[in-house]
């Protein structure tokens, strides 16, 4: 039995957010003492080149676990091919009132309504100066809750400017269900205007810094066929560097009768898997290979990672799966993808 399998019942006795914070603090401490890596499985190489970046393997950590970039070096020891931190906003904000994070163990799921709680982009930048990690690092960008939706682009541009050249890529998060009206940015004119502003600033910053930093967009699973077609057209028009499909869902199908199953927020984990993979496949068809795809949502084992790849994903990432399975999931997914018939 793995060390995490022994620890998980103890962690699950605690409030979910308390356990989350204690775990990150413990990982940082163990890493600093050199006691973390010996307990972690070695992850084989499986190189990929996506967005013009070299990934040692195609399995990444999704945003949300390390919002402020406090534990990057410790999480890197897990063997991820890339790490995405955040979501981070221009100014610090507390997020929604607690409790706001709920486990649904019977469904291997989580509901969260965190609300982009973070210490702001400047705090993240200070952490980036201290980290020794030199692998592929992405930062998920959100808008502050009190920024009017019609001015959301300004918040994303602040994050893009401050992080440009300091990380491998940034993700424009327009799909969290926990910031009022945020998902409206997935709509036609709003999305077109946002992506135009982002790409214009990316071009300016490329000239200024002499290097190109890719920009990804993260979308929701709660999209109909018309919305998928419209978003795909906008991504192709503006030559977005990657699409992450998907964020959490507002659906409660299959979990309504479980404890915490009707809590407000976004649902992640196993109940999201099928819908997220369907949306990924739909974007794969609509984009016809023009935009790289990162598959997320419901990856709980190696077979799930392979299903994302079969649906068109160039890379995969998870967060909830890590909570239920622990670090062994990273190696399992890499090995499954390595052995997957091409």
C-alpha positions as CSV (number, residue, x, y, z in Angstrom):
1,X,0.0,0.0,0.0
2,X,1.3,3.4,-0.9
3,X,2.1,6.1,1.7
4,X,-0.7,8.2,0.3
5,X,-3.2,5.3,0.6
6,X,-2.4,5.2,4.3
7,X,-2.7,9.0,4.8
8,X,-5.8,9.6,2.8
9,X,-8.3,8.3,5.4
10,X,-6.8,10.7,7.9
11,X,-6.9,13.6,5.5
12,X,-10.5,12.8,4.6
13,X,-11.5,13.1,8.3
14,X,-10.7,16.8,8.1
15,X,-12.6,19.6,6.4
16,X,-11.7,19.5,2.8
17,X,-10.1,23.0,2.6
18,X,-8.2,22.4,5.9
19,X,-6.8,19.2,4.5
20,X,-5.9,20.9,1.3
21,X,-3.9,23.6,3.1
22,X,-2.2,21.2,5.5
23,X,-1.2,18.9,2.6
24,X,0.4,21.8,0.7
25,X,2.3,22.9,3.8
26,X,3.5,19.4,4.5
27,X,4.7,18.9,0.9
28,X,6.7,22.1,1.0
29,X,8.3,21.1,4.3
30,X,9.1,17.5,3.2
31,X,10.6,18.8,0.0
32,X,12.7,21.3,1.8
33,X,14.1,18.5,4.0
34,X,14.8,16.3,1.1
35,X,12.3,13.7,2.4
36,X,9.7,13.8,-0.4
37,X,11.2,12.4,-3.5
38,X,12.3,9.0,-2.0
39,X,8.6,8.2,-1.4
40,X,7.5,9.0,-4.9
41,X,7.4,6.6,-7.9
42,X,9.7,7.4,-10.7
43,X,7.9,8.6,-13.8
44,X,9.2,7.5,-17.2
45,X,9.9,10.0,-20.0
46,X,7.4,10.3,-22.8
47,X,8.3,13.5,-24.6
48,X,5.8,15.7,-26.5
49,X,6.1,19.0,-28.3
50,X,3.0,21.1,-28.0
51,X,2.5,24.9,-28.3
52,X,6.2,25.0,-29.4
53,X,7.2,23.8,-25.9
54,X,9.0,20.6,-24.9
55,X,7.1,18.4,-22.4
56,X,9.0,15.5,-20.8
57,X,5.7,13.7,-20.6
58,X,2.1,14.6,-21.5
59,X,0.6,14.4,-18.0
60,X,0.1,17.7,-16.1
61,X,-1.2,19.1,-12.9
62,X,-4.4,21.1,-13.5
63,X,-4.9,24.6,-12.0
64,X,-6.6,24.9,-8.7
65,X,-4.4,22.8,-6.4
66,X,-1.7,25.4,-6.0
67,X,-3.4,28.7,-6.6
68,X,-0.5,30.9,-5.4
69,X,2.5,28.9,-6.7
70,X,3.5,28.2,-3.1
71,X,4.5,24.5,-3.6
72,X,5.8,24.3,-7.2
73,X,9.0,22.6,-6.4
74,X,7.3,20.0,-4.2
75,X,4.7,19.2,-6.8
76,X,7.3,18.9,-9.5
77,X,8.7,16.0,-7.6
78,X,5.6,14.0,-8.5
79,X,6.9,13.7,-12.0
80,X,4.4,15.8,-13.9
81,X,5.3,16.8,-17.4
82,X,3.9,20.2,-16.7
83,X,2.4,22.2,-13.9
84,X,-0.4,24.8,-14.0
85,X,-0.9,27.0,-11.0
86,X,-3.6,29.6,-10.3
87,X,-6.1,30.8,-10.9
88,X,-4.5,34.1,-10.0
89,X,-6.2,37.5,-10.3
90,X,-4.5,41.0,-10.6
91,X,-5.4,41.9,-7.0
92,X,-5.6,39.6,-3.9
93,X,-9.2,38.4,-3.0
94,X,-10.6,36.1,-0.4
95,X,-13.0,34.2,-2.6
96,X,-16.4,33.0,-1.5
97,X,-17.3,32.3,2.2
98,X,-16.4,29.0,3.8
99,X,-17.3,26.2,3.6
100,X,-16.7,26.1,-0.1
101,X,-15.0,22.8,-0.9
102,X,-16.8,19.5,-0.5
103,X,-15.7,15.9,-1.1
104,X,-18.2,13.3,-2.5
105,X,-16.2,10.1,-1.9
106,X,-18.9,7.7,-3.1
107,X,-18.6,9.3,-6.5
108,X,-14.9,10.2,-6.4
109,X,-15.8,13.8,-6.9
110,X,-15.4,17.3,-5.5
111,X,-17.6,20.3,-5.6
112,X,-16.0,23.7,-5.1
113,X,-17.1,27.2,-5.1
114,X,-13.8,28.7,-4.1
115,X,-14.3,31.9,-6.2
116,X,-10.7,32.5,-7.3
117,X,-9.4,32.9,-3.8
118,X,-5.7,33.9,-4.2
119,X,-3.0,36.3,-3.0
120,X,-2.7,38.2,-6.3
121,X,-0.3,38.0,-9.2
122,X,2.4,39.9,-7.4
123,X,2.6,37.3,-4.7
124,X,2.8,34.6,-7.4
125,X,5.6,36.5,-9.1
126,X,7.6,36.5,-5.8
127,X,7.2,32.7,-5.6
128,X,8.3,32.3,-9.2
129,X,11.6,34.1,-8.3
130,X,12.2,31.5,-5.6
131,X,11.3,28.3,-7.4
132,X,14.0,26.0,-8.8
133,X,11.6,24.3,-11.1
134,X,12.7,24.7,-14.8
135,X,10.0,22.5,-16.4
136,X,6.9,23.6,-18.3
137,X,4.9,26.0,-16.0
138,X,1.6,27.5,-16.8
139,X,-0.4,30.1,-14.9
140,X,-4.2,30.2,-15.0
141,X,-5.5,33.7,-15.2
142,X,-8.9,34.9,-13.8
143,X,-10.6,38.2,-13.3
144,X,-11.2,39.9,-9.9
145,X,-14.8,39.4,-8.7
146,X,-15.4,43.1,-8.5
147,X,-14.2,43.9,-12.0
148,X,-17.2,44.5,-14.2
149,X,-17.6,41.8,-16.9
150,X,-17.3,44.4,-19.6
151,X,-13.8,45.2,-18.3
152,X,-12.7,41.6,-17.8
153,X,-10.1,41.9,-20.6
154,X,-8.2,44.5,-18.6
155,X,-7.7,42.0,-15.8
156,X,-6.5,39.3,-18.1
157,X,-4.1,41.7,-19.8
158,X,-2.6,42.7,-16.5
159,X,-1.8,39.0,-15.8
160,X,-0.4,38.5,-19.3
161,X,1.9,41.5,-19.0
162,X,3.2,40.7,-15.6
163,X,3.9,37.0,-16.3
164,X,5.1,37.3,-19.9
165,X,8.5,35.7,-20.3
166,X,8.5,34.4,-16.7
167,X,6.4,31.2,-17.3
168,X,5.9,28.8,-20.2
169,X,2.3,29.7,-21.0
170,X,-0.8,31.3,-19.5
171,X,-4.4,30.2,-19.6
172,X,-7.3,32.5,-20.0
173,X,-9.9,31.0,-17.6
174,X,-13.4,32.0,-18.9
175,X,-15.2,29.0,-17.6
176,X,-15.1,28.9,-13.8
177,X,-18.7,28.8,-12.5
178,X,-17.8,30.5,-9.3
179,X,-17.3,34.1,-10.5
180,X,-20.4,36.0,-11.4
181,X,-21.1,36.2,-15.2
182,X,-17.6,34.9,-16.1
183,X,-18.9,32.2,-18.4
184,X,-20.6,35.0,-20.4
185,X,-17.1,35.6,-21.9
186,X,-17.5,32.3,-23.8
187,X,-20.2,34.0,-25.9
188,X,-19.8,35.3,-29.5
189,X,-19.0,39.0,-29.4
190,X,-17.6,38.9,-25.9
191,X,-15.2,36.1,-26.7
192,X,-14.2,37.6,-30.0
193,X,-13.3,40.9,-28.3
194,X,-11.5,39.3,-25.5
195,X,-9.4,37.1,-27.7
196,X,-8.6,40.0,-30.1
197,X,-7.3,42.0,-27.1
198,X,-5.2,39.1,-25.8
199,X,-3.7,38.3,-29.1
200,X,-2.8,42.0,-29.8
201,X,-1.1,42.3,-26.5
202,X,0.7,38.9,-27.0
203,X,2.1,40.2,-30.3
204,X,3.3,43.4,-28.7
205,X,4.9,41.6,-25.8
206,X,6.6,39.2,-28.2
207,X,8.2,42.1,-29.9
208,X,9.2,43.7,-26.6
209,X,10.7,40.5,-25.0
210,X,12.0,38.8,-28.2
211,X,10.2,35.5,-27.4
212,X,6.8,34.1,-27.9
213,X,4.7,32.9,-24.9
214,X,1.7,30.7,-25.8
215,X,-1.8,31.5,-24.6
216,X,-4.4,28.8,-23.9
217,X,-8.1,29.1,-23.2
218,X,-10.0,27.0,-20.7
219,X,-13.7,26.3,-21.4
220,X,-16.6,24.7,-19.6
221,X,-18.2,21.3,-20.3
222,X,-21.7,22.8,-20.1
223,X,-21.8,23.9,-23.8
224,X,-24.2,22.9,-26.6
225,X,-23.2,22.1,-30.1
226,X,-23.8,25.7,-31.3
227,X,-21.6,27.1,-28.6
228,X,-18.8,24.6,-29.3
229,X,-18.9,25.5,-33.0
230,X,-18.8,29.3,-32.2
231,X,-15.9,29.0,-29.7
232,X,-13.9,26.8,-32.2
233,X,-14.4,29.4,-34.9
234,X,-13.1,32.1,-32.6
235,X,-10.1,30.0,-31.5
236,X,-9.2,29.4,-35.1
237,X,-9.7,33.0,-36.1
238,X,-7.5,34.4,-33.4
239,X,-4.9,31.5,-33.6
240,X,-5.1,30.6,-29.9
241,X,-2.2,28.4,-29.0
242,X,-4.2,25.7,-27.1
243,X,-7.6,24.8,-25.7
244,X,-8.1,23.2,-22.3
245,X,-11.3,21.1,-22.2
246,X,-12.8,21.2,-19.6
247,X,-13.4,23.0,-16.4
248,X,-15.9,21.9,-13.8
249,X,-19.6,21.3,-14.5
250,X,-22.8,22.8,-13.0
251,X,-24.5,19.4,-13.7
252,X,-25.4,17.3,-10.7
253,X,-26.3,14.2,-12.7
254,X,-25.6,11.1,-10.6
255,X,-24.7,12.9,-7.4
256,X,-27.9,14.6,-6.4
257,X,-28.7,12.0,-3.6
258,X,-25.2,12.0,-2.1
259,X,-24.1,14.0,0.9
260,X,-23.1,17.5,-0.4
261,X,-24.3,16.6,-3.8
262,X,-26.5,19.6,-4.2
263,X,-24.0,22.2,-2.9
264,X,-23.5,25.1,-5.2
265,X,-20.3,25.3,-7.3
266,X,-18.4,23.3,-9.9
267,X,-18.4,19.5,-9.9
268,X,-15.2,17.7,-10.8
269,X,-13.9,14.1,-10.7
270,X,-15.4,10.9,-12.0
271,X,-19.0,12.2,-12.7
272,X,-17.5,14.8,-15.1
273,X,-15.4,12.4,-17.1
274,X,-17.8,11.3,-19.9
275,X,-19.2,14.8,-20.6
276,X,-15.7,16.4,-20.6
277,X,-14.4,13.8,-23.0
278,X,-17.4,14.3,-25.3
279,X,-16.8,18.1,-25.4
280,X,-13.1,17.4,-26.0
281,X,-14.0,15.2,-29.0
282,X,-16.4,17.8,-30.4
283,X,-13.7,20.4,-30.3
284,X,-11.2,18.0,-31.9
285,X,-13.6,17.6,-34.8
286,X,-14.4,21.3,-35.0
287,X,-10.8,22.5,-34.8
288,X,-9.5,19.9,-37.3
289,X,-6.0,19.9,-35.7
290,X,-5.5,23.6,-35.9
291,X,-5.4,24.2,-32.1
292,X,-3.7,21.8,-29.7
293,X,-6.0,20.3,-27.1
294,X,-5.4,19.6,-23.4
295,X,-7.8,17.1,-22.0
296,X,-9.0,17.6,-18.4
297,X,-12.0,16.4,-16.4
298,X,-12.5,13.1,-14.6
299,X,-9.1,11.5,-15.1
300,X,-9.0,8.9,-12.4
301,X,-6.8,6.2,-13.9
302,X,-4.6,5.4,-16.9
303,X,-7.5,4.3,-19.1
304,X,-9.2,7.7,-18.6
305,X,-6.0,9.4,-19.8
306,X,-6.0,7.2,-22.9
307,X,-9.6,8.0,-23.5
308,X,-8.7,11.7,-23.6
309,X,-5.9,11.0,-26.0
310,X,-8.3,9.0,-28.2
311,X,-10.7,11.9,-28.2
312,X,-8.0,14.2,-29.5
313,X,-6.0,15.4,-26.5
314,X,-2.3,16.2,-27.1
315,X,-1.8,16.6,-23.3
316,X,-3.8,15.7,-20.3
317,X,-4.1,17.1,-16.8
318,X,-5.9,16.4,-13.6
319,X,-6.5,17.7,-10.0
320,X,-9.3,15.8,-8.4
321,X,-7.8,12.4,-9.5
322,X,-4.7,13.3,-7.5
323,X,-6.8,13.9,-4.4
324,X,-8.4,10.4,-4.6
325,X,-5.5,8.4,-6.1
326,X,-2.3,10.3,-5.0
327,X,1.0,10.7,-6.8
328,X,0.9,7.1,-8.2
329,X,-1.7,8.4,-10.7
330,X,1.0,10.4,-12.6
331,X,3.1,7.4,-13.4
332,X,0.0,5.3,-14.2
333,X,-1.2,7.8,-16.8
334,X,2.2,8.2,-18.4
335,X,2.7,4.4,-18.6
336,X,-0.8,4.0,-20.0
337,X,-0.2,6.6,-22.7
338,X,3.2,5.1,-23.5
339,X,1.6,1.7,-24.1
340,X,-1.4,3.1,-25.9
341,X,-1.6,1.8,-29.6
342,X,-1.0,4.7,-32.0
